[in-house]
């Protein structure tokens, strides 16, 4: 049987070669956050960070420890709005994108 690749390795490889995938991964992280699903949003945001900027670089730019950021975005983490928006700002900057929220009718 051939060795399998981890999900993180697969995401990282795809993110490295496909800018549209990187953008979509970040958007997929923000959508559940805006919908109030913090757990799903944090999980996808962790995957995005692992596949792109990495927690070490994010920690340097955020002025905090990578362990703190990993905990904040982990299953039991409870990030403050300030920390969460700082992370989103840094991740957008690193990706070279600027996410925009558009209002849509819920009906």
Biopython code that builds the backbone (N, CA, C, O; Angstrom):
import numpy as np
from Bio.PDB.StructureBuilder import StructureBuilder

atoms = [
    (1, "UNK", "N", (0.839, -1.174, 0.000)),
    (1, "UNK", "CA", (0.000, 0.000, 0.000)),
    (1, "UNK", "C", (0.890, 1.245, 0.000)),
    (1, "UNK", "O", (1.868, 1.308, 0.744)),
    (2, "UNK", "N", (0.558, 2.219, -0.820)),
    (2, "UNK", "CA", (1.335, 3.454, -0.909)),
    (2, "UNK", "C", (1.079, 4.323, 0.315)),
    (2, "UNK", "O", (-0.037, 4.347, 0.835)),
    (3, "UNK", "N", (2.108, 5.043, 0.784)),
    (3, "UNK", "CA", (1.903, 5.925, 1.934)),
    (3, "UNK", "C", (0.931, 7.052, 1.563)),
    (3, "UNK", "O", (0.921, 7.546, 0.436)),
    (4, "UNK", "N", (0.129, 7.434, 2.533)),
    (4, "UNK", "CA", (-0.832, 8.504, 2.284)),
    (4, "UNK", "C", (-0.257, 9.837, 2.751)),
    (4, "UNK", "O", (0.596, 9.893, 3.636)),
    (5, "UNK", "N", (-0.739, 10.888, 2.141)),
    (5, "UNK", "CA", (-0.333, 12.239, 2.515)),
    (5, "UNK", "C", (-1.291, 12.793, 3.549)),
    (5, "UNK", "O", (-2.487, 12.501, 3.511)),
    (6, "UNK", "N", (-0.785, 13.581, 4.460)),
    (6, "UNK", "CA", (-1.663, 14.181, 5.456)),
    (6, "UNK", "C", (-2.494, 15.285, 4.795)),
    (6, "UNK", "O", (-2.115, 15.836, 3.762)),
    (7, "UNK", "N", (-3.599, 15.582, 5.398)),
    (7, "UNK", "CA", (-4.460, 16.650, 4.891)),
    (7, "UNK", "C", (-3.686, 17.967, 4.869)),
    (7, "UNK", "O", (-3.796, 18.734, 3.913)),
    (8, "UNK", "N", (-2.906, 18.233, 5.915)),
    (8, "UNK", "CA", (-2.139, 19.474, 5.976)),
    (8, "UNK", "C", (-1.145, 19.560, 4.822)),
    (8, "UNK", "O", (-0.994, 20.621, 4.216)),
    (9, "UNK", "N", (-0.469, 18.459, 4.512)),
    (9, "UNK", "CA", (0.478, 18.454, 3.393)),
    (9, "UNK", "C", (-0.230, 18.695, 2.066)),
    (9, "UNK", "O", (0.271, 19.418, 1.204)),
    (10, "UNK", "N", (-1.385, 18.089, 1.914)),
    (10, "UNK", "CA", (-2.159, 18.254, 0.682)),
    (10, "UNK", "C", (-2.624, 19.707, 0.526)),
    (10, "UNK", "O", (-2.516, 20.286, -0.554)),
    (11, "UNK", "N", (-3.144, 20.288, 1.615)),
    (11, "UNK", "CA", (-3.582, 21.685, 1.558)),
    (11, "UNK", "C", (-2.417, 22.623, 1.254)),
    (11, "UNK", "O", (-2.542, 23.541, 0.443)),
    (12, "UNK", "N", (-1.292, 22.384, 1.908)),
    (12, "UNK", "CA", (-0.118, 23.239, 1.700)),
    (12, "UNK", "C", (0.372, 23.157, 0.259)),
    (12, "UNK", "O", (0.678, 24.183, -0.348)),
    (13, "UNK", "N", (0.449, 21.964, -0.286)),
    (13, "UNK", "CA", (0.905, 21.802, -1.674)),
    (13, "UNK", "C", (-0.039, 22.501, -2.643)),
    (13, "UNK", "O", (0.410, 23.163, -3.579)),
    (14, "UNK", "N", (-1.330, 22.360, -2.427)),
    (14, "UNK", "CA", (-2.305, 23.006, -3.313)),
    (14, "UNK", "C", (-2.248, 24.520, -3.162)),
    (14, "UNK", "O", (-2.313, 25.243, -4.156)),
    (15, "UNK", "N", (-2.128, 25.004, -1.936)),
    (15, "UNK", "CA", (-2.063, 26.451, -1.687)),
    (15, "UNK", "C", (-0.818, 27.066, -2.326)),
    (15, "UNK", "O", (-0.862, 28.198, -2.808)),
    (16, "UNK", "N", (0.281, 26.329, -2.331)),
    (16, "UNK", "CA", (1.529, 26.836, -2.927)),
    (16, "UNK", "C", (1.428, 26.998, -4.436)),
    (16, "UNK", "O", (2.052, 27.889, -5.011)),
    (17, "UNK", "N", (0.642, 26.137, -5.078)),
    (17, "UNK", "CA", (0.595, 26.193, -6.540)),
    (17, "UNK", "C", (-0.658, 26.861, -7.103)),
    (17, "UNK", "O", (-0.734, 27.109, -8.307)),
    (18, "UNK", "N", (-1.643, 27.155, -6.249)),
    (18, "UNK", "CA", (-2.925, 27.645, -6.750)),
    (18, "UNK", "C", (-3.419, 28.854, -5.949)),
    (18, "UNK", "O", (-4.036, 28.689, -4.897)),
    (19, "UNK", "N", (-3.146, 30.083, -6.450)),
    (19, "UNK", "CA", (-3.576, 31.289, -5.733)),
    (19, "UNK", "C", (-5.086, 31.358, -5.511)),
    (19, "UNK", "O", (-5.526, 31.844, -4.469)),
    (20, "UNK", "N", (-5.878, 30.891, -6.453)),
    (20, "UNK", "CA", (-7.336, 30.920, -6.295)),
    (20, "UNK", "C", (-7.766, 30.009, -5.140)),
    (20, "UNK", "O", (-8.709, 30.328, -4.416)),
    (21, "UNK", "N", (-7.082, 28.889, -4.970)),
    (21, "UNK", "CA", (-7.371, 27.987, -3.858)),
    (21, "UNK", "C", (-7.052, 28.665, -2.534)),
    (21, "UNK", "O", (-7.820, 28.558, -1.578)),
    (22, "UNK", "N", (-5.909, 29.372, -2.473)),
    (22, "UNK", "CA", (-5.534, 30.100, -1.248)),
    (22, "UNK", "C", (-6.615, 31.103, -0.877)),
    (22, "UNK", "O", (-7.024, 31.186, 0.281)),
    (23, "UNK", "N", (-7.075, 31.863, -1.862)),
    (23, "UNK", "CA", (-8.118, 32.862, -1.615)),
    (23, "UNK", "C", (-9.404, 32.190, -1.132)),
    (23, "UNK", "O", (-10.052, 32.665, -0.199)),
    (24, "UNK", "N", (-9.762, 31.087, -1.775)),
    (24, "UNK", "CA", (-10.988, 30.374, -1.406)),
    (24, "UNK", "C", (-10.890, 29.798, 0.004)),
    (24, "UNK", "O", (-11.879, 29.800, 0.737)),
    (25, "UNK", "N", (-9.724, 29.308, 0.391)),
    (25, "UNK", "CA", (-9.534, 28.756, 1.730)),
    (25, "UNK", "C", (-9.751, 29.834, 2.791)),
    (25, "UNK", "O", (-10.391, 29.586, 3.813)),
    (26, "UNK", "N", (-9.222, 31.018, 2.547)),
    (26, "UNK", "CA", (-9.419, 32.118, 3.489)),
    (26, "UNK", "C", (-10.889, 32.530, 3.549)),
    (26, "UNK", "O", (-11.427, 32.762, 4.632)),
    (27, "UNK", "N", (-11.529, 32.620, 2.402)),
    (27, "UNK", "CA", (-12.953, 32.964, 2.360)),
    (27, "UNK", "C", (-13.778, 31.914, 3.088)),
    (27, "UNK", "O", (-14.717, 32.247, 3.813)),
    (28, "UNK", "N", (-13.429, 30.647, 2.896)),
    (28, "UNK", "CA", (-14.147, 29.565, 3.570)),
    (28, "UNK", "C", (-13.968, 29.614, 5.082)),
    (28, "UNK", "O", (-14.810, 29.098, 5.816)),
    (29, "UNK", "N", (-12.893, 30.221, 5.556)),
    (29, "UNK", "CA", (-12.688, 30.382, 7.001)),
    (29, "UNK", "C", (-13.538, 31.521, 7.545)),
    (29, "UNK", "O", (-14.079, 31.427, 8.647)),
    (30, "UNK", "N", (-13.655, 32.591, 6.777)),
    (30, "UNK", "CA", (-14.365, 33.780, 7.254)),
    (30, "UNK", "C", (-15.878, 33.594, 7.198)),
    (30, "UNK", "O", (-16.587, 34.071, 8.084)),
    (31, "UNK", "N", (-16.383, 32.913, 6.179)),
    (31, "UNK", "CA", (-17.830, 32.732, 6.041)),
    (31, "UNK", "C", (-18.486, 32.146, 7.290)),
    (31, "UNK", "O", (-19.474, 32.710, 7.759)),
    (32, "UNK", "N", (-17.986, 31.040, 7.855)),
    (32, "UNK", "CA", (-18.634, 30.519, 9.063)),
    (32, "UNK", "C", (-18.468, 31.454, 10.268)),
    (32, "UNK", "O", (-19.345, 31.511, 11.129)),
    (33, "UNK", "N", (-17.361, 32.180, 10.333)),
    (33, "UNK", "CA", (-17.192, 33.136, 11.434)),
    (33, "UNK", "C", (-18.302, 34.183, 11.383)),
    (33, "UNK", "O", (-18.901, 34.516, 12.406)),
    (34, "UNK", "N", (-18.568, 34.697, 10.184)),
    (34, "UNK", "CA", (-19.622, 35.704, 10.024)),
    (34, "UNK", "C", (-21.004, 35.129, 10.285)),
    (34, "UNK", "O", (-21.920, 35.853, 10.676)),
    (35, "UNK", "N", (-21.154, 33.830, 10.071)),
    (35, "UNK", "CA", (-22.436, 33.166, 10.298)),
    (35, "UNK", "C", (-22.609, 32.728, 11.755)),
    (35, "UNK", "O", (-23.637, 32.153, 12.114)),
    (36, "UNK", "N", (-21.599, 33.002, 12.598)),
    (36, "UNK", "CA", (-21.695, 32.661, 14.014)),
    (36, "UNK", "C", (-21.190, 31.271, 14.364)),
    (36, "UNK", "O", (-21.353, 30.828, 15.500)),
    (37, "UNK", "N", (-20.581, 30.577, 13.414)),
    (37, "UNK", "CA", (-20.037, 29.237, 13.673)),
    (37, "UNK", "C", (-18.544, 29.365, 13.953)),
    (37, "UNK", "O", (-17.711, 29.111, 13.082)),
    (38, "UNK", "N", (-18.220, 29.760, 15.176)),
    (38, "UNK", "CA", (-16.849, 30.022, 15.569)),
    (38, "UNK", "C", (-15.970, 28.777, 15.456)),
    (38, "UNK", "O", (-14.830, 28.867, 15.000)),
    (39, "UNK", "N", (-16.484, 27.623, 15.865)),
    (39, "UNK", "CA", (-15.666, 26.399, 15.845)),
    (39, "UNK", "C", (-15.221, 26.032, 14.429)),
    (39, "UNK", "O", (-14.050, 25.725, 14.206)),
    (40, "UNK", "N", (-16.146, 26.064, 13.480)),
    (40, "UNK", "CA", (-15.791, 25.736, 12.098)),
    (40, "UNK", "C", (-14.861, 26.790, 11.515)),
    (40, "UNK", "O", (-13.880, 26.459, 10.849)),
    (41, "UNK", "N", (-15.167, 28.054, 11.762)),
    (41, "UNK", "CA", (-14.319, 29.136, 11.255)),
    (41, "UNK", "C", (-12.894, 29.033, 11.773)),
    (41, "UNK", "O", (-11.941, 29.199, 11.012)),
    (42, "UNK", "N", (-12.742, 28.758, 13.070)),
    (42, "UNK", "CA", (-11.406, 28.616, 13.647)),
    (42, "UNK", "C", (-10.665, 27.433, 13.037)),
    (42, "UNK", "O", (-9.472, 27.532, 12.747)),
    (43, "UNK", "N", (-11.354, 26.324, 12.842)),
    (43, "UNK", "CA", (-10.720, 25.127, 12.282)),
    (43, "UNK", "C", (-10.210, 25.396, 10.866)),
    (43, "UNK", "O", (-9.089, 25.022, 10.524)),
    (44, "UNK", "N", (-11.025, 26.036, 10.057)),
    (44, "UNK", "CA", (-10.603, 26.311, 8.679)),
    (44, "UNK", "C", (-9.512, 27.379, 8.665)),
    (44, "UNK", "O", (-8.592, 27.312, 7.850)),
    (45, "UNK", "N", (-9.608, 28.356, 9.553)),
    (45, "UNK", "CA", (-8.569, 29.380, 9.635)),
    (45, "UNK", "C", (-7.230, 28.759, 10.036)),
    (45, "UNK", "O", (-6.188, 29.151, 9.510)),
    (46, "UNK", "N", (-7.245, 27.801, 10.957)),
    (46, "UNK", "CA", (-6.014, 27.077, 11.324)),
    (46, "UNK", "C", (-5.427, 26.374, 10.105)),
    (46, "UNK", "O", (-4.221, 26.429, 9.867)),
    (47, "UNK", "N", (-6.291, 25.712, 9.336)),
    (47, "UNK", "CA", (-5.819, 25.038, 8.117)),
    (47, "UNK", "C", (-5.223, 26.036, 7.141)),
    (47, "UNK", "O", (-4.189, 25.770, 6.527)),
    (48, "UNK", "N", (-5.870, 27.182, 6.995)),
    (48, "UNK", "CA", (-5.365, 28.226, 6.092)),
    (48, "UNK", "C", (-3.991, 28.716, 6.550)),
    (48, "UNK", "O", (-3.073, 28.852, 5.741)),
    (49, "UNK", "N", (-3.857, 28.975, 7.831)),
    (49, "UNK", "CA", (-2.579, 29.459, 8.372)),
    (49, "UNK", "C", (-1.490, 28.409, 8.180)),
    (49, "UNK", "O", (-0.381, 28.735, 7.757)),
    (50, "UNK", "N", (-1.802, 27.144, 8.490)),
    (50, "UNK", "CA", (-0.828, 26.058, 8.297)),
    (50, "UNK", "C", (-0.389, 25.957, 6.843)),
    (50, "UNK", "O", (0.782, 25.697, 6.565)),
    (51, "UNK", "N", (-1.312, 26.159, 5.919)),
    (51, "UNK", "CA", (-1.024, 25.985, 4.495)),
    (51, "UNK", "C", (-0.354, 27.199, 3.864)),
    (51, "UNK", "O", (0.208, 27.098, 2.773)),
    (52, "UNK", "N", (-0.406, 28.340, 4.534)),
    (52, "UNK", "CA", (0.108, 29.560, 3.910)),
    (52, "UNK", "C", (1.192, 30.223, 4.760)),
    (52, "UNK", "O", (2.369, 29.886, 4.626)),
    (53, "UNK", "N", (0.825, 31.133, 5.603)),
    (53, "UNK", "CA", (1.778, 31.967, 6.346)),
    (53, "UNK", "C", (2.522, 31.183, 7.427)),
    (53, "UNK", "O", (3.686, 31.477, 7.699)),
    (54, "UNK", "N", (1.886, 30.205, 8.041)),
    (54, "UNK", "CA", (2.486, 29.449, 9.136)),
    (54, "UNK", "C", (2.348, 30.195, 10.466)),
    (54, "UNK", "O", (2.312, 31.425, 10.498)),
    (55, "UNK", "N", (2.273, 29.447, 11.543)),
    (55, "UNK", "CA", (2.057, 30.049, 12.859)),
    (55, "UNK", "C", (3.266, 30.830, 13.368)),
    (55, "UNK", "O", (3.098, 31.799, 14.109)),
    (56, "UNK", "N", (4.467, 30.435, 12.991)),
    (56, "UNK", "CA", (5.656, 31.164, 13.455)),
    (56, "UNK", "C", (5.679, 32.586, 12.895)),
    (56, "UNK", "O", (5.875, 33.545, 13.641)),
    (57, "UNK", "N", (5.479, 32.723, 11.586)),
    (57, "UNK", "CA", (5.468, 34.056, 10.970)),
    (57, "UNK", "C", (4.284, 34.877, 11.482)),
    (57, "UNK", "O", (4.424, 36.068, 11.760)),
    (58, "UNK", "N", (3.133, 34.245, 11.603)),
    (58, "UNK", "CA", (1.958, 34.930, 12.126)),
    (58, "UNK", "C", (2.244, 35.463, 13.529)),
    (58, "UNK", "O", (1.887, 36.596, 13.851)),
    (59, "UNK", "N", (2.887, 34.649, 14.360)),
    (59, "UNK", "CA", (3.210, 35.062, 15.725)),
    (59, "UNK", "C", (4.146, 36.263, 15.733)),
    (59, "UNK", "O", (3.959, 37.196, 16.514)),
    (60, "UNK", "N", (5.152, 36.242, 14.866)),
    (60, "UNK", "CA", (6.076, 37.380, 14.774)),
    (60, "UNK", "C", (5.332, 38.662, 14.429)),
    (60, "UNK", "O", (5.529, 39.700, 15.062)),
    (61, "UNK", "N", (4.478, 38.576, 13.421)),
    (61, "UNK", "CA", (3.761, 39.771, 12.964)),
    (61, "UNK", "C", (2.692, 40.223, 13.951)),
    (61, "UNK", "O", (2.379, 41.411, 14.028)),
    (62, "UNK", "N", (2.128, 39.277, 14.708)),
    (62, "UNK", "CA", (1.094, 39.619, 15.686)),
    (62, "UNK", "C", (1.685, 40.050, 17.023)),
    (62, "UNK", "O", (0.984, 40.614, 17.864)),
    (63, "UNK", "N", (2.979, 39.783, 17.217)),
    (63, "UNK", "CA", (3.618, 40.148, 18.481)),
    (63, "UNK", "C", (3.184, 39.267, 19.635)),
    (63, "UNK", "O", (3.075, 39.730, 20.770)),
    (64, "UNK", "N", (2.939, 38.014, 19.352)),
    (64, "UNK", "CA", (2.530, 37.065, 20.381)),
    (64, "UNK", "C", (3.193, 35.717, 20.097)),
    (64, "UNK", "O", (3.896, 35.575, 19.096)),
    (65, "UNK", "N", (2.984, 34.751, 20.944)),
    (65, "UNK", "CA", (3.609, 33.444, 20.731)),
    (65, "UNK", "C", (2.765, 32.579, 19.795)),
    (65, "UNK", "O", (1.542, 32.708, 19.739)),
    (66, "UNK", "N", (3.436, 31.705, 19.069)),
    (66, "UNK", "CA", (2.711, 30.795, 18.175)),
    (66, "UNK", "C", (1.833, 29.841, 18.990)),
    (66, "UNK", "O", (0.745, 29.468, 18.550)),
    (67, "UNK", "N", (2.305, 29.447, 20.174)),
    (67, "UNK", "CA", (1.509, 28.574, 21.042)),
    (67, "UNK", "C", (0.197, 29.237, 21.433)),
    (67, "UNK", "O", (-0.854, 28.596, 21.445)),
    (68, "UNK", "N", (0.264, 30.517, 21.750)),
    (68, "UNK", "CA", (-0.931, 31.260, 22.127)),
    (68, "UNK", "C", (-1.920, 31.328, 20.964)),
    (68, "UNK", "O", (-3.125, 31.163, 21.149)),
    (69, "UNK", "N", (-1.389, 31.573, 19.762)),
    (69, "UNK", "CA", (-2.255, 31.636, 18.584)),
    (69, "UNK", "C", (-2.881, 30.278, 18.284)),
    (69, "UNK", "O", (-4.065, 30.198, 17.958)),
    (70, "UNK", "N", (-2.090, 29.211, 18.392)),
    (70, "UNK", "CA", (-2.624, 27.869, 18.144)),
    (70, "UNK", "C", (-3.714, 27.523, 19.148)),
    (70, "UNK", "O", (-4.731, 26.930, 18.790)),
    (71, "UNK", "N", (-3.499, 27.896, 20.408)),
    (71, "UNK", "CA", (-4.525, 27.638, 21.425)),
    (71, "UNK", "C", (-5.775, 28.457, 21.138)),
    (71, "UNK", "O", (-6.892, 27.945, 21.213)),
    (72, "UNK", "N", (-5.582, 29.733, 20.810)),
    (72, "UNK", "CA", (-6.704, 30.638, 20.538)),
    (72, "UNK", "C", (-7.590, 30.084, 19.429)),
    (72, "UNK", "O", (-8.815, 30.184, 19.498)),
    (73, "UNK", "N", (-6.969, 29.499, 18.406)),
    (73, "UNK", "CA", (-7.723, 28.984, 17.266)),
    (73, "UNK", "C", (-8.032, 27.491, 17.391)),
    (73, "UNK", "O", (-8.581, 26.885, 16.471)),
    (74, "UNK", "N", (-7.674, 26.905, 18.533)),
    (74, "UNK", "CA", (-7.956, 25.494, 18.774)),
    (74, "UNK", "C", (-9.396, 25.282, 19.214)),
    (74, "UNK", "O", (-10.142, 26.242, 19.405)),
    (75, "UNK", "N", (-9.781, 24.031, 19.371)),
    (75, "UNK", "CA", (-11.162, 23.693, 19.722)),
    (75, "UNK", "C", (-11.665, 24.329, 21.015)),
    (75, "UNK", "O", (-12.850, 24.644, 21.126)),
    (76, "UNK", "N", (-10.775, 24.524, 21.998)),
    (76, "UNK", "CA", (-11.214, 25.114, 23.263)),
    (76, "UNK", "C", (-10.865, 26.596, 23.361)),
    (76, "UNK", "O", (-11.163, 27.237, 24.369)),
    (77, "UNK", "N", (-10.240, 27.141, 22.331)),
    (77, "UNK", "CA", (-9.851, 28.548, 22.351)),
    (77, "UNK", "C", (-11.047, 29.471, 22.218)),
    (77, "UNK", "O", (-12.055, 29.124, 21.604)),
    (78, "UNK", "N", (-10.917, 30.645, 22.799)),
    (78, "UNK", "CA", (-11.981, 31.637, 22.750)),
    (78, "UNK", "C", (-11.347, 32.993, 22.427)),
    (78, "UNK", "O", (-11.137, 33.810, 23.324)),
    (79, "UNK", "N", (-11.042, 33.230, 21.151)),
    (79, "UNK", "CA", (-10.334, 34.462, 20.795)),
    (79, "UNK", "C", (-11.185, 35.710, 21.015)),
    (79, "UNK", "O", (-12.396, 35.702, 20.797)),
    (80, "UNK", "N", (-10.528, 36.772, 21.449)),
    (80, "UNK", "CA", (-11.230, 38.052, 21.520)),
    (80, "UNK", "C", (-11.376, 38.577, 20.091)),
    (80, "UNK", "O", (-10.656, 38.157, 19.185)),
    (81, "UNK", "N", (-12.306, 39.488, 19.911)),
    (81, "UNK", "CA", (-12.489, 40.088, 18.586)),
    (81, "UNK", "C", (-11.199, 40.762, 18.141)),
    (81, "UNK", "O", (-10.826, 40.671, 16.972)),
    (82, "UNK", "N", (-10.527, 41.425, 19.043)),
    (82, "UNK", "CA", (-9.283, 42.113, 18.718)),
    (82, "UNK", "C", (-8.237, 41.143, 18.171)),
    (82, "UNK", "O", (-7.611, 41.414, 17.146)),
    (83, "UNK", "N", (-8.049, 40.016, 18.854)),
    (83, "UNK", "CA", (-7.066, 39.031, 18.400)),
    (83, "UNK", "C", (-7.480, 38.397, 17.077)),
    (83, "UNK", "O", (-6.653, 38.217, 16.184)),
    (84, "UNK", "N", (-8.754, 38.062, 16.954)),
    (84, "UNK", "CA", (-9.236, 37.420, 15.736)),
    (84, "UNK", "C", (-9.075, 38.341, 14.528)),
    (84, "UNK", "O", (-8.639, 37.899, 13.465)),
    (85, "UNK", "N", (-9.422, 39.609, 14.683)),
    (85, "UNK", "CA", (-9.294, 40.543, 13.561)),
    (85, "UNK", "C", (-7.835, 40.868, 13.259)),
    (85, "UNK", "O", (-7.495, 41.147, 12.109)),
    (86, "UNK", "N", (-6.976, 40.837, 14.259)),
    (86, "UNK", "CA", (-5.544, 41.001, 14.003)),
    (86, "UNK", "C", (-5.036, 39.847, 13.151)),
    (86, "UNK", "O", (-4.300, 40.060, 12.188)),
    (87, "UNK", "N", (-5.423, 38.639, 13.500)),
    (87, "UNK", "CA", (-5.023, 37.457, 12.730)),
    (87, "UNK", "C", (-5.542, 37.569, 11.299)),
    (87, "UNK", "O", (-4.794, 37.338, 10.350)),
    (88, "UNK", "N", (-6.811, 37.921, 11.139)),
    (88, "UNK", "CA", (-7.379, 38.035, 9.792)),
    (88, "UNK", "C", (-6.677, 39.111, 8.975)),
    (88, "UNK", "O", (-6.465, 38.935, 7.775)),
    (89, "UNK", "N", (-6.317, 40.211, 9.603)),
    (89, "UNK", "CA", (-5.602, 41.284, 8.903)),
    (89, "UNK", "C", (-4.240, 40.780, 8.400)),
    (89, "UNK", "O", (-3.876, 41.001, 7.245)),
    (90, "UNK", "N", (-3.511, 40.113, 9.266)),
    (90, "UNK", "CA", (-2.175, 39.611, 8.898)),
    (90, "UNK", "C", (-2.276, 38.551, 7.806)),
    (90, "UNK", "O", (-1.483, 38.560, 6.864)),
    (91, "UNK", "N", (-3.228, 37.651, 7.918)),
    (91, "UNK", "CA", (-3.388, 36.583, 6.929)),
    (91, "UNK", "C", (-3.768, 37.168, 5.567)),
    (91, "UNK", "O", (-3.259, 36.725, 4.538)),
    (92, "UNK", "N", (-4.652, 38.153, 5.560)),
    (92, "UNK", "CA", (-5.017, 38.805, 4.295)),
    (92, "UNK", "C", (-3.803, 39.482, 3.668)),
    (92, "UNK", "O", (-3.556, 39.355, 2.468)),
    (93, "UNK", "N", (-3.056, 40.197, 4.488)),
    (93, "UNK", "CA", (-1.864, 40.893, 3.999)),
    (93, "UNK", "C", (-0.860, 39.904, 3.410)),
    (93, "UNK", "O", (-0.295, 40.149, 2.344)),
    (94, "UNK", "N", (-0.642, 38.805, 4.093)),
    (94, "UNK", "CA", (0.306, 37.795, 3.615)),
    (94, "UNK", "C", (-0.159, 37.173, 2.299)),
    (94, "UNK", "O", (0.659, 36.835, 1.443)),
    (95, "UNK", "N", (-1.469, 37.025, 2.141)),
    (95, "UNK", "CA", (-2.027, 36.426, 0.926)),
    (95, "UNK", "C", (-2.148, 37.431, -0.208)),
    (95, "UNK", "O", (-2.352, 37.053, -1.361)),
    (96, "UNK", "N", (-2.022, 38.717, 0.122)),
    (96, "UNK", "CA", (-2.174, 39.743, -0.895)),
    (96, "UNK", "C", (-3.615, 39.924, -1.328)),
    (96, "UNK", "O", (-3.888, 40.275, -2.476)),
    (97, "UNK", "N", (-4.542, 39.682, -0.403)),
    (97, "UNK", "CA", (-5.963, 39.858, -0.695)),
    (97, "UNK", "C", (-6.586, 40.784, 0.337)),
    (97, "UNK", "O", (-6.053, 40.993, 1.426)),
    (98, "UNK", "N", (-7.729, 41.329, -0.045)),
    (98, "UNK", "CA", (-8.510, 42.161, 0.869)),
    (98, "UNK", "C", (-9.943, 41.667, 0.782)),
    (98, "UNK", "O", (-10.619, 41.871, -0.226)),
    (99, "UNK", "N", (-10.403, 41.015, 1.843)),
    (99, "UNK", "CA", (-11.766, 40.501, 1.860)),
    (99, "UNK", "C", (-12.739, 41.641, 2.107)),
    (99, "UNK", "O", (-12.462, 42.558, 2.881)),
    (100, "UNK", "N", (-13.878, 41.571, 1.440)),
    (100, "UNK", "CA", (-14.919, 42.587, 1.568)),
    (100, "UNK", "C", (-16.227, 41.872, 1.905)),
    (100, "UNK", "O", (-16.564, 40.852, 1.303)),
    (101, "UNK", "N", (-16.950, 42.415, 2.866)),
    (101, "UNK", "CA", (-18.237, 41.860, 3.255)),
    (101, "UNK", "C", (-19.307, 42.558, 2.428)),
    (101, "UNK", "O", (-19.311, 43.783, 2.302)),
    (102, "UNK", "N", (-20.209, 41.767, 1.869)),
    (102, "UNK", "CA", (-21.322, 42.301, 1.106)),
    (102, "UNK", "C", (-22.610, 41.877, 1.764)),
    (102, "UNK", "O", (-22.786, 40.704, 2.093)),
    (103, "UNK", "N", (-23.519, 42.824, 1.962)),
    (103, "UNK", "CA", (-24.797, 42.519, 2.576)),
    (103, "UNK", "C", (-25.696, 41.809, 1.559)),
    (103, "UNK", "O", (-25.745, 42.181, 0.387)),
    (104, "UNK", "N", (-26.394, 40.796, 2.026)),
    (104, "UNK", "CA", (-27.341, 40.071, 1.186)),
    (104, "UNK", "C", (-28.610, 39.844, 1.975)),
    (104, "UNK", "O", (-28.563, 39.622, 3.185)),
    (105, "UNK", "N", (-29.716, 39.897, 1.316)),
    (105, "UNK", "CA", (-30.997, 39.654, 1.961)),
    (105, "UNK", "C", (-31.066, 38.198, 2.388)),
    (105, "UNK", "O", (-30.646, 37.309, 1.647)),
    (106, "UNK", "N", (-31.593, 37.953, 3.577)),
    (106, "UNK", "CA", (-31.687, 36.576, 4.073)),
    (106, "UNK", "C", (-33.000, 35.925, 3.676)),
    (106, "UNK", "O", (-33.297, 34.813, 4.112)),
    (107, "UNK", "N", (-33.765, 36.584, 2.878)),
    (107, "UNK", "CA", (-35.088, 36.035, 2.484)),
    (107, "UNK", "C", (-35.038, 35.374, 1.226)),
    (107, "UNK", "O", (-36.054, 34.862, 0.756)),
]
sb = StructureBuilder()
sb.init_structure("model")
sb.init_model(0)
sb.init_chain("A")
sb.init_seg("    ")
for serial, (resi, resn, name, xyz) in enumerate(atoms, 1):
    if name == "N":
        sb.init_residue(resn, " ", resi, " ")
    sb.init_atom(name, np.array(xyz, "f"), 0.0, 1.0, " ", f" {name:<3s}", serial, name[0])
structure = sb.get_structure()
